[in-house]
Amino acid sequence: MPLNGTNHSKLVLDDAPFFKTLAEFDEWADRMPQELSGVLPYRARRQSSPGSSSQGKLLLCHDYKGGYTESPSARSYTFNFWSFSHHRVTIPPSGWTTASHRQGVKMLGTILKFCVPMIVNISIFEGQDAEDCLRLLVGRLPQSKTGPLQTPAQRTIPVSSHYAKRLAQLARQRGFDGYLLNFECPLQGNIEQTRALSTWIALLEYELKREVGPHSEVIWYDSVIVDGRLRWQDRLNSVNLPFFLPSTGFFTNYTWPREFPSLTAQYFLSIDSQHLARSPPKTLQDIYVGVDVWGRGSHGGGGFGAYKAMDHIDPKFLGLSVALFGQAWSWETEQDKEGFTWETWWAHERKLWLGPVGPNDIVQIPEPPPGQPVCEHGPYTPVTSFFTRKPPPDPLDLTFYTSFSPGVGTAWFVEGAKVMDATASGWTDLHKTTSIGDLAWPHPAISSELGDWEETPPSVSPGICMYDAWMGGSSLRLDVTLPPSDDDSFHLIWIPIQSLSVTSQQSYDVNLVYKVPPHGPAEVDMGLSVKLFDDCDEEVEDVDVTSLPVEDRPSIGGWTHLAVRICVKSDTPRQTVAVGLIAGIAQEESSSNAKPLSLYLGQLTAFPSPPSDLSAISVPQLLWADYQMHDGAGVLTWDVAQSLPPIHGLSLTSLEDPQPAWVIDTNNRNFLYFNIYVQDGEASSESARASWFVGTSGLDGRGQRFFVDPACLPAQVGTSKKLRFTIEGVTDRGERLSRDRCVFVDVEHPT
């Protein structure tokens, strides 16, 4: 994805996105396929700020009306963090998992129980919902007649690890990081069943650690209490504590009065430390206080009043975390209004998260809900202001790549050339979501490289451009407005774009592709630089920045490449740096109505510097491609490899020579995705074959596979009896493979 055409088959999407019953889950799990190779594994962010370890976290819990029905051929609501749907077991779409892992954020699935309350004994439940409430604990039931050899003297509910194991295996197979447990149903087994449930939670947590890794999560939602009744507490207390202790986190309901967050913190601090000493020990950060953006009984009334609830949670100072529930409010409340577009939603979304763009951008704060006590709060505070900025994983752990994509677009570009015009509705693919430049929004904190501003400083406004891009569907547009001047003037402006966490004394290469449209209002000279984030408007001597030569290649559409090598000289193991532009702008005499200067950023990458010996650097390639018919369509598969440049002889001087005969760079390049093209296989020669874009890999979570939906094939090859498919790789350093490293496959095409 994106895919050419419209009305695509569901086979282009993830397999089995949810299970309505545990029996349905068992049937699928009996033939559980291999792990999805196209889902990016989780890499933790490295902590560079000592104080941030005691500050609260943010958990996004998405409740979208009607579930997730976004089409590959329409621009939809997108985000990078959390999913929530009303099925028994819900699996995050693979593209969402990759998008969140790219930023060092965990992605969780959900296990939900909405049981029908019935008066029955502890061993018999009626109805599918009630049956699954018990079945989760006792495991899969046999088909044969069976029973104990001797009736136990005291009968309690046995707890099986069957579903704990299978759910952990499911998380590993799909590449996500754990589960939210939402048991909004009375447990008719009362204390006996709730004790069994807490035991099962511990089993699930153990199996997830074993299958997924020590970073996995099991978060309990505030619902049933110790006697089995469904009683939301809106805080942590003694009647829900037994469910929190075997979990890794606790998510409170969102209808709490203003004093409950502090009561929760006080209660947590009163718990005997021996009960919290599991590895890792629990902290206040593991308690996520619920806030409903829809305002259903939530303090502040939701929407742009949700900040009032977060004021009381106080994640930066009190240390509690926030669980933001239903943040697609920004889309769902706007989508049916006249004139709604993706762009109008994006402005609405930005205001919620980043605040107004200027003094004339009014924030409509809702009135307090009826009956809620008066509570004084300051002016609107955007969501991001409550949390410390956290850069993506260190490029030493995960190559940093961005094409400044929010996961939607109206076209697709390959090295500046438009290869696909989408339908009027555009496309959506969370797999293609990358950072949009975290330091650029809502406005970058610019500074002058020439000292203090003499008069009014310039202003820089960011935007997402979907009509011109380098790789993918969009670029970051920066509109620079210069102050009016009676004379010619020169500005040298530092514009921070992206934060990165880096390891001190480690060398990194940073590459940027940018564009300055010709015939602009001023002459521009662009440079790429890196500064310490905490000191990014000061002259910094702790970062060595060296310009690197770039390959001289023909430019499509005026795009230009810059590259630098950086190294932070510091005794502190890790630092946060800001990657940005230094723009030299020569301004002629101008008036107050002069047009802004537009800069376009197409791609930014950062990775460990390769060795100086080029023969040590392996180069990725595709080996072969295959095509198999499948349900009237087809499936493309391929394999990838690495190859080394040739060497000319060995330089060993003796058997005791301490220098190795060769060295190998271990920082291999991986693939982001693959572009798929098709040609008329009946064309008379290679030069006569026009190549048509079909789509990209990634939508279904499979790394080296593409489902060829007939709807993706362009009309120009519709009557051809033979087709040639070409697979072209794009690496995580933003490199498009050359033709000698790509492959084709010829197929018979039934018409």
N, C-alpha and C positions, 0 to 999 in steps of 0.2 A: 504494500500500500504506500502511496496512492495507486489506484488502479484506473486504467483506461476504461471508459464506458460507464454504464449505469445498470441498475437492476441486477446486481451481482448475486450469485448463489451464496447461500449461507456457508457453503463449504470453503469459502475464502477466509472465514473467521475461525476463532478458537473452537476446538472440539469440546463438547460437553461443558458449557460455561456454568452450569449449576445442576443440582440434584434436588428433586422435590421430596424424595423420601430416602431413608437409609437403605431400603431394599433396592431402590434404583441405583444408589451409590455402590452397593455391594456388587450388583450385576456389572457395572462398569469396572470396578476395581479388580474383579476376577480376571480381567484382560487389560489391566493398566498398561498403557503404552510406555515407551521410553521417555526419559526426561526431555523436556523441550530445550533444544540446543540454541534456540534463538532468543532466549530470555537472558538478559544480562545478570550475572550473579551479583549478590549484594556485597558492597565494599563499604566498611564503616568510615565515617568522617573521622579525621584525626583531630583531637582536641588541641587547639593552639592558644586558647584563652583560659587561664586557670580559673577565673571566676565563673565561667559559664557552666562548669560541672555541677554547680549547686542551683542552677536556675531551671525553671519549669520548661517542659517541652510542649509541643503542639501535636495533637492527634486530630486528623480530619476524618470525619465519619459521614459518608455521603449517602443521603436517602433521596433518590431521584424518582419522581412520580412515574409509575409504569415500568420501572427498572431501566436498564441500559439498552436503549434501542437506537443508538447512533448509527447512521449509515456511513459506509465508506465513501459515498458520493454526496455528502452534505457536510457543511461546517457545523459542528456541534459544540456543546459545553466540554471543556477539557480541564483537567488538573492532574497533579503528579503524585498524589499521596495515598488516598484511602478509598475503599469501596464498601458499599453496604446495600444489600438487596434482600427482598423478602422471599427467600427460598430456604430449604432446610440446610443445605450446604452451598455457599456461594463462593465461586472462584474468581479472583481478580483477573480481568482480561490481561493477556500476556503483555500487550503493549504498555499498559499502565504500570506493570511491574518493572519492565525495562526502564520506563521513563523515571520512575521513582528511584530505582537503584542507580541510575546515572547521576542523581543528585545526592546519593548517600542516604536515602530515606527508605525505611522499611515499608513493605506492602503486606497487608493482612487480609485473609479471607474471613468469612463469617460462618458460624454455626448458630442457627436460630431455632427456637422452640416456641411456637405459639400454640399452646395446648388447650384443648377444650376441657374446662373443669368438670369433673364427674365424681360422684360419690361412689367409690369402689374400694375394694380392699387393696393392700399394698402389692399384691402379686398379679392383679388383673386390671388392665387398662382397656378402655373401649375407644374406637376411632383411631384413624391413622396418626393424628397429632399426639394423642396420649400414648399410643403404642410406641412411637419413636422416642418419647421422653424416657421410657423405661428401657427400650431396646438399646439406646446409646450406652447404657450402663452394663447390661447383661450380655451384650454382644450378639453375634449372628445366631439365629435359632436353627436347630437341626431339622432335617426332613424326616428322620427316622424316629421310632419310638425309643425314648431314652429316659433315664432318671437315676437318682443316687442309689447306691447299693444299700444304704441305710438312711432312714429319715433323720435329719439333724435334730438334736434336742432343742436348739434355738435357731430359728430360721431368720436370717437377715438377707438383704439383697446382695447377691454376689456381684462383684465388679470385675468385668472382663476388660482386657487391654485391646480387644479386637479393633474397635473403632478408633481408639487412640493411635494404634499403629497405622491403620489405613489412612487416617486423616493426616498424619505426619508424612506418610509416603506420598499422599496427594500434594502436599505443600512442596515437597522436594521435586516431584515430577513437574509441577507447574512453575517452580522457581520463586514462590512467595515465602513469607517469613513467619507465619503463624496465624492465629485466629483471634477474633473477638467472639466471646461466648455470650449470647443473648437468650436467656431462658425466661421469657415473659409468659410463664404459665405456672399455675399452682402445681406443686408436686404432691400428689395424693398420698404418697408414701410417708409424708411428714418428715420427722427428724431422721428416720431410718434412710429415706431416700436422699435427703440433703447431705447426710454424712457420706453416703455412697457417691454422690455427685462430686463432693470435694475430693474424695479419693480418686475419682476418674480424672478430675482436672490435673491432679499431680501426675497421673499416668500420661496424659496428653503432653504436659510440659516436658516430662522425661523423654518421651518418644520424639518430640520435636527437636530437642537438643541433640538427640542421637542422629536423626535423619537430616535435619536442616542445618544445625550448628548452634553454638552457644549464644548467638545473637537472636534466636527465635523468641517469639512473644506469645503469651496466652493472656488476654485481657478480659476480665470479668465485668459484665455490665450490671449495674445496680438494679436488681429485679426481685427474685425470690429471697426470702430470709430463712433463718435456720429451722423454722418449724414447717417450711414448705409453702407458706402463703406468699402470694404475689403482693409485695408491699415495697414500692419504691421509697428509699430512704433519703435520697438527695444528698447523701454524705456517707462517709465511712463511719461505722459504729459497731457495737458488739453483735448485732443480729445479721450483719453481712461479712464480718471479719473472716469467718472460716472459709469463705469463697475467695477472698483476696490472698490469703496466706499461701495457697498452693499455686497461685497465678503469678505472672510477672507484672501485672498492672490491674488497676481498678478504675472503672469508668462510671462516675456517678450520674444519676438522672439529672435533668436540667431544670426542675421546678423549685429549686432551693431558695429560701430567703437569704438576705444579704449576709447574715452572720454565719451561715453554714460553712463556707470555705475555711474560716479561721477555726471553727469548732472541729472540722475535719483534721486540720493540722495539729491542733491541741490533742485530739484523741490519738492520732498516729504517734505523736511523741510520747504518749503515756504507755504505749504498748511495750511489754517486756522485750528487750532486744533479742533474747534467745528465739522469739517467734519470728523475728525478721532477719535472721542470720543466714538464710539460704544464700547460695552463691549465684549472682552477686547479691549482697544484702539490699533489702528494700529501703527506699528513701522517699521523701515527700514527692519527688519527681514521678514516682510510679503511680501516683493518684491523679487521674485525669478528671477534672471537674467539668461536668457537662454544660454546654451553652448551645441553645437551639437558635439558629439563625432565623428560623421561621417565627420565633417568639412565643411558642406554645407554652405559656406559663413561665417563660425564662425571664430572669431579671433584666430590665432594660427594654423588653419588648421585641427583641430580635432585630434583624436587619441592621441598619446603621446605629441602632441602640444597643447592639450586642457588646460594644466596648464597655458599657457600664458593668456588665457581668464580669468581664475580664479584669476590670479595675479591682474588684473584690477578690478575685483569684490571685492576682498579683504574682505572676510567674517569675518575674525578675528578682523579687525581694522575698516574698513569702516562700517561694520554691515549689508551689503546687503547679501541676501541668493543666493544660486546657484541652478538652475534647470538644471540638467545634462540629456540631451536628447539622447536616443539611445545608452546607454552604452553597449548593447550586440554587439556592434562593435567588441569587443574583441573575440567573438565567430564567428560571421558571416564572418569576414574577414579571418578567419583561417580554417573554417570547411571543405573547399573544397581543401585544400592543401594536398599534398602527405605526409603521415605519421601522419596526424592529429589524436590526441586522446584526451580524456578528460584531461589527465595529461598535454599535451602540451598546451591546452587552459588554464588550471589552472595556469601554470607558466606565461602565457601571461597576464591573469587577475590580478594576484598578482603584476606584474610589474606596471600595470596601477594604481592600488589602493595603493600599499605599496612601490613601488620603486624597483630598482634592488637589487638582493640578495647579490651582491658583486661587487668589482671593475671591474671584467671581464664580468659582465652582461651588455651589451651595450644597451642603449635606443636609438632607431631610431626616432629622432624628425623630423617631416615633414618640408619641406620648406614652407615659407609663401605663401598663395595663390597669384596668379598673380594680380598685381595692388594694393595689400595691402601695406600701408606705412611701412617702416622699423620700427620695434619696438624692442628695446633691452630687453632681458630677461636673467635671470640667468640659471643655469643648470636645468635639469628636476626635477620637484617637483611632487610627487605622490598626488593623489586626497585627501587621508586622512590627508595630512599635512595642508590642508587649514581649517580644522575643529577641534574643541575641542573634545577629546574623551568623549563619553557619555556611561556610563555603563547601563546595562539593568535595569528594574524596581527593586526597593528594594524588597528583598525576603519576607519582611513583607507584601507586596502587592501582589506579585506573586512569588511562589516558583521558585527558579532558578534551571534549569536542563539543562545539556548538555551531549550529547554522542559524541560531536565533529563531527557532521554530516553536510556536505554541501548540504544535500538533494538528494544525489545520492549514488549509491553503486553497488557492484557486487555480494553481498551475504547479508544474514540476520543472525544476531547472537542473541541468548537469553542466558544471563549469561555465555558468553564465548563459547557456543556450536553453531556451524553453523547449522541452521535449513533449510536454502535454499541457493542453488547455483543459481544465476541468469543466464540468457542467456549471451552469449558473449558480448552483448550490455549493460548489467547491468540494472539498474532501476533508476527512478526519482520520487521523492515525496517531494514537498516543505513542506508538513505537518510535515515531520520528520527533517526539518532543525533546527539545534541548533547552538549556538555559537561554533566557532572552536578555541576559546581561544584568545581573542582580544589582550592580552599582549604577546602572543607567536610569533606574526608575525610582520615584516619579520624575526626578531630574537628577542628572549626575552632579556631584559636588565639585564643580570646576574650580580651578585656580590659575593664576597667572604665573608663568615661568619667568617673567621679567620683574617680579616683585609685586607690590601692591597695585591694585587697579587704580589708574589715575582718575577715572571718572566712573560712570555707570558700567558695571561689568557686562559682558555678553551673557546671553541665556542660551541654554541647550535643552531642547525638548525631544524626548524619544518617541518612536512610533514603530509599528510593525508594518513593513512593506511587503505585499504579496504579489506585486506585479513585476518585480525585478529582484533576482536572487542569484547567488553563486551556486550553491548546492542545496537542493531541497525545495521548500515551498515559500521561503520568506527570507528577508534580511532585516537588520536593525537600522532604521533611519534616524539620524540625528539632525535636527534642524537647528542651526546655529544662527541666532539673531544678534547682530552686532549693534552697538549703540550708534546713533547718528553722529557724524563727524564733519566738521567744516574743512578738515585737512586730510591728506593721506595719512594713514596710520598703520601700525603693524601690531598684531596680537599673537602671543605665543601661549596657547591654552592647554592645560592638562585636563583631559576628560577621562575619568575612571569609568571602566566598563564592567569588569568582572573580578570578583574576589576569588583567590585560590589559596588553598592550604599547601604549603611546601615544606620540605625537609631542609634544614640548614646544612650548608656545605655540599648540597647536592645540585648538580647542574641540570637545568631544564632548557629545552628549546620551545619557544613560543612563536606561533605563526598566525598571521592575520591576512585575510583577503578583504580589501575595501575598494570603494569606488567613489570618485568625486565627479559628478556629471559635468560635462564641458559647458562653457558659456555661463558659468555661475556669476554671482554678484561680486566675487572676490577671488584672488589667486590663493591657492592653498598648497602647502607642503606638509605632508603627513609623516609622522614617526610613531613607532611602537615602543612603549616603555613599561616598566614595572616598578612600583614603589611599595614600601611597607604600608600596609593598610591603615595602621593606627597613626600614621604620620604622612599621609599621602598628599598633603598640601605643603609639605616642607621639603627642603633639599635633603635627600637621603643618601648617605654614603655607605649604608650597610647592604645594598643590593648592587652587585656587579651586573651591568647590562652591556652586552656586546652585540653590535649589529652583525647579521649573517648574510652572506650572498644568497640570492634567490635565483632559481632556474629561470633563464631567459626564454619565455615561451610566448606564443601568440596569445593575445588577450581577446576574449570575446566580451563585447559589451563594455569595455573600458575598465575591467577589474584589475587590480594591482595587488601584488604580494609583498608582505614585509615579514622579516624573521629576526628574532633576537635570541641570544643565549643569556640566561640569567643564573645567578647563584647568590643566595642570601648568606652573608658573612655574619654569623651570630653564634654565640654559645648556647642560646636557647634552641632546643631540638627542633621545634616547629614554629613557623611564622605564618601569618596571613598576609598576603600581598594583594595589591590591586594592579590588574593589567589594564592599561588604558592607552589613549592616544595623546600625542603632543602635536597639536595642529598649529602650524604657522600660517597666519592669515594676513595677507596684505590687502588693506581696505582703502579704496579711493574715497574721495569726498562723497558722502551719502546723506540721504534724508531719512526722516523717521519712518517713512513708508517703504523703505527698501525691503526687497524680498529676503527671506532667510537663506542661508547657505545650507544645502543638504549634503550630508555625508552618509554613505551606505556601507554597513559592515556585513559581509557575506559569510565569513567563517572565522572561527578562532579555535586554535588547538594548543595544547601544552602537553609535553611528554619528556621523560628523561633523555638527556642529550646522548646521542649515539656515539660510539667510539670513533676516533679519527681514522682508523683503518677501515676503509670502505669494504674490504673483503670480509670483514667480520659481520656485516649487516645482511641478514637474510631478507629476501624480497618475497612478498606473498604472491600467489598465483592460483588460478583455477586449473585443475587437472583434466576433468572430463565432465560431460553432462549427459543425462539420460532422460528419456520421456516414456511415460506409461499412460495408456488410456485408462480413464476412470470415470464411470457413470456418464458417458457421453461427452466428457471433457478430457483433461489430461493433467498429469502431474510431472513437473520438471524437478529433477534432483541433480546435484553436482557435488564434487569434492574439491577441497582446497589443500594447498601445500605451501611450503616455504622452500626457497632455493637460494644458494649462496653464489656470489660472483666467483668466477674462476680465479685461481691463484697460479702463479708461474714459479714453480719450484719451491723448495724448502730452504730455510736459512739456518738450520741447526748446525752448530759448530762442533759439537761433541756430544757424547752420551751424558755429560754433566752440564750441558747448556741449560740454565734455569729459565730461559725464555721459551714459552710453548711454541710449537710449530705453527699454530694458529689460535686465534681466540674467536669466540662466537658471542655476538650481542644477544643477551637473553631477553631483552625488551621487545618481544615480537609484536608485529602489527596484526591486530585482529580486524575482522570485518564488521562494519556498521550495518550494512545491508547490501543487497544486490539489485541492480537495475536489469530488467528483462526487456528485450526487444524482439521483434519478429520481422522476417523478410519473406518475400515471395520466393519460395524454393524453386520455382519454375523459370525464374528470370534467366536470360541467356548468359549472363556473366556476373561476376562479383560486383563490378562497377555499375551494372544496371539495376542492382537490388537496392531499393529504398528500404531504410530501416525505420520501423515504427515502434514507438514506446508502448509497452504492454502494462507494466507496473513494477513495483518493488517488492522484495521479500519483507517479512517481519510481522505482517498483520496476524498471522496464525501462530506465532511463537516458534516456528520451525526455522532453524538457521539456514539450512541448505535445501530448501524445498519451496516450490511455488505452484499453487493450484491454478491451472490455466482454465479459467472460466471462459466459455465462448463469448460472454458479454464483454470481456476485456479485449478481444481481437478487433483490430480496426477493419472498417469496411473494405479497405484497399486489398486485403488478403482473403476476403470472405469466400471467393470462388476458387482459390488456389488449391490444387490437389497435394502440393508439397509445401511445407513451411520450414524455415530455418529459424530457430530460436537462438539468441545470443544472450549470454549471461555475463554481466560486467560488475566486478566488485568495487566497493568503496570502503576504504579502510578507516579505522578509528582515528587516523591522523588526517582525514579528509582527502586522501589521495584516490583518484580514479585510476584503476589499473589500465595500463597500456594494452593495446590490442593483442600484442604477443603473449599476454598473460591472461587473456579472457578465452572463453570457449564457446562453441556452438554445438547444436544438435539438430540434425535433419529428421523430420517426421512426415509420415503420411497423414494428410488432413482430409478426413471424410467430409464431403460437402453435401 
